[in-house]
């Protein structure tokens, strides 16, 4: 299952041409049951069966969650909420261009 999300994440990053806007090294790796985008060695986004998650400024993530646009991220059902992360469920049901601003903001934050 992780390979499916690995391929989806690589395809989305390529489609959005994220590497044109980020000058730091980028790499997609397997991550739990999904895949994660690392920029300069730090995780900034992940795609898993739960959805597409971004590491954002904490206040922005909190605002997105409060407005119902995103959910809090927990890697495990009984795990703690990851502060500063916004999880978007069903990312394929939105235009791919929706995600570019979040990728760039997350990548520039690391």
C-alpha positions as CSV (number, residue, x, y, z in Angstrom):
1,X,0.0,0.0,0.0
2,X,2.9,2.4,0.8
3,X,4.0,2.1,-2.9
4,X,0.7,3.5,-4.1
5,X,1.0,6.6,-2.0
6,X,4.7,6.9,-2.8
7,X,3.8,7.0,-6.5
8,X,0.9,9.4,-6.0
9,X,3.2,11.8,-4.0
10,X,5.9,11.7,-6.6
11,X,3.4,12.3,-9.4
12,X,1.8,15.3,-7.6
13,X,5.2,16.9,-6.8
14,X,6.3,16.4,-10.4
15,X,3.0,17.7,-11.8
16,X,3.1,20.8,-9.7
17,X,6.8,21.3,-10.5
18,X,7.7,22.0,-6.9
19,X,11.4,21.5,-7.6
20,X,11.4,24.7,-9.7
21,X,10.4,26.8,-6.6
22,X,12.5,25.0,-4.0
23,X,16.3,25.2,-4.2
24,X,17.0,22.7,-1.4
25,X,17.4,18.9,-1.9
26,X,14.0,17.1,-2.1
27,X,13.3,13.4,-1.7
28,X,10.2,11.2,-1.5
29,X,10.5,8.2,0.9
30,X,8.3,5.5,2.2
31,X,6.7,6.6,5.5
32,X,4.5,4.2,7.6
33,X,1.7,3.2,5.3
34,X,2.3,6.0,2.9
35,X,5.0,8.3,1.6
36,X,6.6,11.6,2.8
37,X,8.3,14.5,1.1
38,X,11.6,15.5,2.7
39,X,13.2,18.8,1.9
40,X,16.7,19.4,3.1
41,X,16.4,16.2,5.1
42,X,13.2,17.3,7.1
43,X,9.7,16.0,6.5
44,X,7.3,18.6,5.2
45,X,4.4,16.7,3.7
46,X,3.0,13.1,3.7
47,X,0.4,11.2,1.8
48,X,-1.2,8.1,3.4
49,X,-4.6,6.4,3.5
50,X,-5.6,9.2,5.9
51,X,-5.0,11.9,3.4
52,X,-2.4,14.5,2.4
53,X,-0.7,16.3,5.3
54,X,1.5,19.4,5.4
55,X,3.8,20.8,8.1
56,X,2.7,24.4,8.2
57,X,3.1,27.3,10.6
58,X,1.3,26.2,13.7
59,X,-1.3,29.0,13.7
60,X,-2.1,28.4,10.1
61,X,-2.6,24.7,10.7
62,X,-4.8,25.5,13.7
63,X,-6.9,27.9,11.7
64,X,-7.4,25.4,8.8
65,X,-8.5,22.8,11.4
66,X,-10.8,25.3,13.2
67,X,-12.5,26.3,10.0
68,X,-13.1,22.7,9.1
69,X,-10.9,22.8,6.0
70,X,-8.4,20.3,7.5
71,X,-8.2,17.7,10.3
72,X,-5.6,17.3,13.0
73,X,-2.9,14.7,12.1
74,X,-2.3,11.6,14.1
75,X,-0.2,8.8,12.8
76,X,-1.9,6.2,14.9
77,X,-5.5,6.1,16.3
78,X,-4.3,6.4,19.9
79,X,-1.3,8.6,19.1
80,X,-1.0,12.3,19.9
81,X,-1.9,15.1,17.5
82,X,1.1,16.4,15.6
83,X,1.2,20.1,16.2
84,X,1.6,22.3,13.1
85,X,0.3,19.7,10.7
86,X,-2.9,20.0,8.6
87,X,-4.4,16.9,7.2
88,X,-6.6,17.1,4.1
89,X,-8.8,14.0,3.5
90,X,-9.5,12.8,-0.1
91,X,-6.9,15.0,-1.8
92,X,-7.6,13.5,-5.2
93,X,-11.1,15.0,-5.1
94,X,-9.6,18.5,-5.4
95,X,-7.7,20.2,-8.2
96,X,-4.1,19.3,-7.9
97,X,-3.2,23.1,-8.1
98,X,-4.8,23.5,-4.7
99,X,-1.8,21.8,-3.1
100,X,1.0,23.8,-4.5
101,X,0.8,26.7,-2.0
102,X,0.9,24.2,0.9
103,X,3.8,22.3,-0.6
104,X,5.8,25.5,-1.0
105,X,4.9,26.8,2.4
106,X,5.8,23.5,4.1
107,X,9.1,23.2,2.1
108,X,10.2,26.7,2.9
109,X,9.5,26.2,6.6
110,X,12.1,23.4,7.1
